[in-house]
């Protein structure tokens, strides 16, 4: 039986992650696995723990928490052969939605011990790797607001952030280059995606696939506030791609420059200010799957 390391953010999901991790540990042990449970007291503490445990070469590393914890663990396992499993127990759980394991402890334990894995792409930018979507513009400003909320509304956090940011946002001047194809426009946002979702299930790039060696890039041109508010719900179905204000590009290498004050977020985490260069790294992480 393998040695399974569970990395937990006990505060995730209104402290639901600690409960899920405890139940998962018991299910794994009941099936004969050796389990190590690590709970970081902060992001820095969790990063230190991940580096230590990866140096010890565990058979499998499983995060129990939100996208931020997955992002943190990803930095240590990219380029290694250590399988990374994801049990979503945070607020948005966008990575878990695309690449995760069942949340039910019995089903998650069974999947982890079955040993099924797949190689998926990551995106390298500003010295880090991400799995899901890089947001730059209105959407990353919304992330900034949501991260300052004193109380979480769960999956409604992002919608509340959109409404709060809409009155203050000024469109930005973008230059985007995707494998030599350049777009210059005043716009609302640019998203560079490896998977389909961000913001708790919003299908910003519904055609993105994490194992095709390509990045999907969405450019949303300037629209008025009222029209933006009317069109915003379409992102939950992916039908916004049909709008004339939306441009879709695909490629391996994306350069992004912005004239304006904005910081990009990736996997929901604050990353860096443009200019940025995003490069796909095909098959660079081994993910645990349930089949």
C-alpha positions as CSV (number, residue, x, y, z in Angstrom):
1,X,0.0,0.0,0.0
2,X,1.3,3.5,-0.8
3,X,2.2,6.2,1.7
4,X,-0.3,9.1,1.2
5,X,0.4,12.6,2.4
6,X,-2.6,14.8,3.0
7,X,-1.9,18.6,2.9
8,X,-4.7,20.5,4.5
9,X,-5.8,24.1,4.8
10,X,-8.0,23.7,7.9
11,X,-9.6,27.1,7.3
12,X,-10.8,26.3,3.8
13,X,-14.5,26.1,3.1
14,X,-15.5,27.6,6.5
15,X,-13.2,25.0,8.1
16,X,-14.9,22.2,6.3
17,X,-11.5,21.0,4.9
18,X,-10.3,19.8,8.3
19,X,-13.4,17.6,8.7
20,X,-13.1,16.2,5.2
21,X,-9.4,15.5,5.7
22,X,-10.0,13.6,9.0
23,X,-12.6,11.4,7.4
24,X,-10.4,10.7,4.4
25,X,-7.5,9.8,6.6
26,X,-9.6,7.2,8.4
27,X,-10.9,5.7,5.2
28,X,-7.3,5.4,3.8
29,X,-6.0,3.8,7.0
30,X,-8.9,1.4,7.0
31,X,-7.7,0.2,3.5
32,X,-4.2,-0.3,4.8
33,X,-2.5,2.9,3.6
34,X,0.1,4.8,5.6
35,X,-1.2,8.4,6.0
36,X,0.6,11.5,6.9
37,X,-1.5,14.6,7.7
38,X,0.0,18.0,7.4
39,X,-1.8,21.2,8.3
40,X,-0.1,24.5,7.6
41,X,-0.9,27.4,9.8
42,X,-0.3,29.9,6.9
43,X,0.5,29.9,3.2
44,X,4.2,30.2,4.0
45,X,4.1,27.4,6.5
46,X,2.3,25.2,4.0
47,X,4.9,26.0,1.4
48,X,7.6,25.0,3.7
49,X,5.9,21.7,4.6
50,X,5.3,20.9,0.9
51,X,9.0,21.4,0.1
52,X,10.0,19.1,2.9
53,X,7.7,16.3,2.1
54,X,8.4,16.4,-1.7
55,X,12.1,16.0,-0.8
56,X,11.0,12.8,1.0
57,X,9.4,11.5,-2.2
58,X,5.9,10.4,-1.0
59,X,4.0,8.0,-3.1
60,X,1.2,10.5,-3.5
61,X,0.4,14.0,-2.3
62,X,-3.3,15.0,-1.9
63,X,-4.5,18.5,-1.1
64,X,-7.7,19.0,0.9
65,X,-8.7,22.6,0.6
66,X,-9.2,25.2,-2.1
67,X,-7.5,26.3,-5.3
68,X,-4.8,28.3,-3.4
69,X,-3.6,25.2,-1.7
70,X,-3.4,23.3,-5.0
71,X,-1.5,26.2,-6.5
72,X,1.0,26.0,-3.6
73,X,1.5,22.3,-3.9
74,X,1.9,22.5,-7.7
75,X,5.0,24.6,-7.4
76,X,6.8,21.7,-5.6
77,X,5.6,18.7,-7.8
78,X,5.8,20.1,-11.3
79,X,8.5,18.3,-13.2
80,X,8.6,15.4,-10.7
81,X,6.9,12.1,-10.9
82,X,5.0,12.6,-7.6
83,X,1.2,12.3,-8.3
84,X,-0.9,15.2,-7.1
85,X,-4.5,14.5,-6.0
86,X,-7.0,17.2,-5.4
87,X,-10.0,17.0,-3.0
88,X,-12.0,20.2,-3.2
89,X,-13.0,21.6,0.1
90,X,-12.6,25.3,-0.4
91,X,-15.0,28.0,-1.7
92,X,-14.5,28.0,-5.5
93,X,-12.9,24.6,-6.1
94,X,-12.4,25.3,-9.8
95,X,-9.3,23.1,-10.1
96,X,-11.1,20.3,-8.3
97,X,-14.1,20.7,-10.6
98,X,-11.8,20.1,-13.6
99,X,-9.1,17.8,-12.3
100,X,-10.1,16.7,-8.8
101,X,-11.3,13.6,-7.0
102,X,-14.7,12.9,-5.4
103,X,-15.2,14.8,-2.2
104,X,-17.0,11.9,-0.5
105,X,-14.3,10.3,1.7
106,X,-15.0,6.7,0.7
107,X,-14.9,7.5,-3.0
108,X,-11.8,9.7,-2.7
109,X,-9.9,7.0,-0.8
110,X,-10.8,4.4,-3.3
111,X,-9.6,6.6,-6.2
112,X,-6.3,7.5,-4.4
113,X,-5.4,3.9,-3.8
114,X,-6.5,2.7,-7.2
115,X,-3.5,4.6,-8.6
116,X,-5.0,6.0,-11.8
117,X,-3.1,9.1,-13.0
118,X,-2.9,11.3,-16.1
119,X,-0.3,13.8,-17.3
120,X,-1.7,17.3,-17.6
121,X,-0.3,20.7,-18.8
122,X,0.7,23.6,-16.6
123,X,1.4,27.2,-17.5
124,X,4.6,28.9,-16.5
125,X,4.5,32.6,-15.9
126,X,6.5,35.0,-13.6
127,X,8.5,32.1,-12.2
128,X,5.4,30.1,-11.1
129,X,3.1,27.5,-12.6
130,X,-0.6,27.4,-12.6
131,X,-3.3,24.9,-13.5
132,X,-6.5,26.7,-14.3
133,X,-6.9,30.4,-15.5
134,X,-4.8,33.6,-15.4
135,X,-7.1,36.6,-15.0
136,X,-6.0,40.1,-15.8
137,X,-8.4,43.0,-15.7
138,X,-11.9,43.3,-14.4
139,X,-11.8,39.7,-13.2
140,X,-8.5,40.1,-11.3
141,X,-9.8,43.3,-9.7
142,X,-12.8,41.3,-8.6
143,X,-10.5,38.8,-7.0
144,X,-8.8,41.6,-5.1
145,X,-12.1,42.7,-3.7
146,X,-13.2,39.1,-2.8
147,X,-10.0,38.5,-1.0
148,X,-10.7,41.5,1.2
149,X,-14.2,40.3,2.2
150,X,-14.4,39.8,5.9
151,X,-17.1,37.1,5.6
152,X,-17.4,34.6,2.8
153,X,-20.7,34.1,1.0
154,X,-19.4,30.8,-0.6
155,X,-19.9,30.6,-4.3
156,X,-21.7,34.0,-4.3
157,X,-18.4,35.7,-3.4
158,X,-17.4,36.3,-7.0
159,X,-20.8,37.6,-8.0
160,X,-20.8,40.0,-5.1
161,X,-17.3,41.1,-6.2
162,X,-18.5,41.7,-9.7
163,X,-21.3,44.0,-8.6
164,X,-18.9,45.9,-6.3
165,X,-16.2,46.4,-8.9
166,X,-18.5,47.3,-11.8
167,X,-19.1,50.9,-10.6
168,X,-15.3,51.6,-10.2
169,X,-13.7,49.8,-13.1
170,X,-12.2,51.7,-16.1
171,X,-11.4,49.7,-19.2
172,X,-7.7,49.0,-19.9
173,X,-5.5,49.2,-23.0
174,X,-4.2,45.7,-23.8
175,X,-1.6,44.2,-26.2
176,X,-1.9,40.5,-26.5
177,X,0.3,38.3,-28.7
178,X,-0.5,34.6,-29.1
179,X,2.1,32.7,-31.2
180,X,2.7,35.9,-33.3
181,X,-1.0,36.8,-33.6
182,X,-1.4,40.3,-32.0
183,X,-4.5,42.0,-30.7
184,X,-4.4,45.6,-29.4
185,X,-7.6,46.8,-27.9
186,X,-9.3,48.7,-25.0
187,X,-11.0,46.0,-23.0
188,X,-12.5,44.7,-19.9
189,X,-10.3,41.6,-19.3
190,X,-7.9,39.0,-20.7
191,X,-8.0,35.4,-19.5
192,X,-5.3,32.9,-20.3
193,X,-6.7,29.4,-19.6
194,X,-5.5,25.9,-19.2
195,X,-8.9,24.7,-17.9
196,X,-12.4,26.0,-18.4
197,X,-13.4,27.6,-15.1
198,X,-12.7,30.3,-12.6
199,X,-14.7,32.2,-10.0
200,X,-16.5,29.2,-8.7
201,X,-17.7,27.5,-11.9
202,X,-17.7,30.4,-14.4
203,X,-17.0,28.9,-17.9
204,X,-14.7,31.7,-19.0
205,X,-12.9,29.5,-21.5
206,X,-15.3,26.6,-22.2
207,X,-13.2,25.0,-24.9
208,X,-10.0,24.8,-22.9
209,X,-8.5,21.4,-22.2
210,X,-5.7,20.7,-19.8
211,X,-3.9,18.1,-21.9
212,X,-3.9,19.5,-25.4
213,X,-0.6,21.5,-25.2
214,X,-2.4,24.8,-25.9
215,X,-3.7,27.8,-24.0
216,X,-7.1,29.3,-24.7
217,X,-7.1,33.1,-24.5
218,X,-10.2,35.2,-24.1
219,X,-10.2,39.0,-24.8
220,X,-13.3,40.9,-23.8
221,X,-13.4,44.3,-25.4
222,X,-14.8,47.5,-23.8
223,X,-18.5,47.4,-23.1
224,X,-20.8,49.7,-21.2
225,X,-21.7,48.9,-17.6
226,X,-25.3,48.1,-18.2
227,X,-24.5,45.8,-21.2
228,X,-21.8,44.1,-19.2
229,X,-24.2,43.5,-16.4
230,X,-26.8,42.0,-18.8
231,X,-24.3,39.8,-20.5
232,X,-22.4,38.7,-17.4
233,X,-24.7,35.7,-16.7
234,X,-23.7,34.1,-20.0
235,X,-20.3,33.2,-18.6
236,X,-22.0,30.5,-16.5
237,X,-23.0,28.7,-19.7
238,X,-20.0,29.6,-21.9
239,X,-22.3,31.3,-24.4
240,X,-20.4,34.6,-24.1
241,X,-18.1,33.3,-26.8
242,X,-20.8,34.2,-29.3
243,X,-20.7,37.9,-28.5
244,X,-19.0,40.3,-30.9
245,X,-17.0,41.9,-28.0
246,X,-15.3,38.5,-27.3
247,X,-12.2,37.3,-29.2
248,X,-10.9,33.8,-28.7
249,X,-7.2,32.9,-29.5
250,X,-5.3,29.6,-29.0
251,X,-1.6,29.0,-28.8
252,X,1.5,27.9,-26.8
253,X,3.1,31.3,-26.1
254,X,1.1,34.3,-24.8
255,X,2.6,37.8,-24.2
256,X,0.4,40.2,-22.3
257,X,1.0,43.9,-21.8
258,X,-1.5,46.4,-20.2
259,X,-1.4,50.2,-19.9
260,X,-3.0,50.6,-16.5
261,X,-2.8,49.6,-12.9
262,X,-3.7,45.9,-12.7
263,X,-2.3,42.7,-11.1
264,X,-2.9,39.3,-12.6
265,X,-4.2,36.4,-10.6
266,X,-3.8,32.7,-11.4
267,X,-5.6,29.8,-9.8
268,X,-7.2,32.6,-7.8
269,X,-3.9,33.7,-6.3
270,X,-2.3,37.1,-6.7
271,X,0.6,36.7,-9.2
272,X,2.2,39.7,-10.7
273,X,1.6,42.9,-12.8
274,X,2.0,42.8,-16.6
275,X,3.9,42.6,-18.8
276,X,3.7,38.8,-18.5
277,X,4.7,35.9,-20.7
278,X,2.6,32.6,-20.3
279,X,4.1,29.4,-21.7
280,X,2.4,26.0,-21.7
281,X,4.4,23.2,-20.3
282,X,2.8,20.0,-21.8
283,X,2.3,17.1,-19.4
284,X,4.4,18.6,-16.7
285,X,2.3,17.4,-13.7
286,X,0.9,14.0,-12.9
287,X,-2.6,14.2,-11.5
288,X,-4.5,11.4,-9.6
289,X,-7.8,10.6,-11.3
290,X,-10.8,8.6,-10.3
291,X,-10.8,6.3,-13.4
